[in-house]
Structures are given as C-alpha cells and as structure tokens.
C-alpha cells in the first residue's frame, strides 16, 4: 500500500513540475492553490517518511516544488506564455 501512495504522489509532483516548466500556471493565485495541495500531499506522506527512503525523497522534492511555485523570482524570470 505504501508503495502505491508514494508512487502516486511522485507522479503527481512530476506532472506539476512539467506544467510549471511549460508555463501552464497563469497567475500567482493558481500557484498558491497548487502549493496548498502539495502541502496536503506532504501531510499524507508524512507517516511513510520514517520507514521508506522513497517517501523522504518525494517529500523533499515536494517541498522544493512548493518553494519554486511560490517564488516571486521564478514568476518574474519565467512569465506565463
């Protein structure tokens, strides 16, 4: 069960990263909403962090992704298309 949960969130974070790099997030409000969903996902992954190394990696990548979503510098340097 834990493998399925970890794989699901790993795939979701990858999808969000691709969308971010393609400029699909149109404004800061949309980025904030996605980052809040990432926060919820990180809470759901927290029980697996102690026992699964992949969960730790996914949580770390989720935190980095959330920071990048909320980065004003990233918005200025990569404006949406």
MOZI-V311418 format. One record per pair of residues at least 24 apart in sequence whose C-alpha atoms are under 6 Angstrom apart, sorted by sequence separation. I is the first residue (numbers start at 1). J is the second residue. D is the distance in Angstrom with one decimal. If there is no record, write none. Layout:
{{I | J | D} {I | J | D}}
This chain:
{{35 | 66 | 5.1} {31 | 69 | 5.6} {10 | 58 | 5.9} {6 | 55 | 6.0} {26 | 80 | 5.6} {23 | 80 | 4.8}}
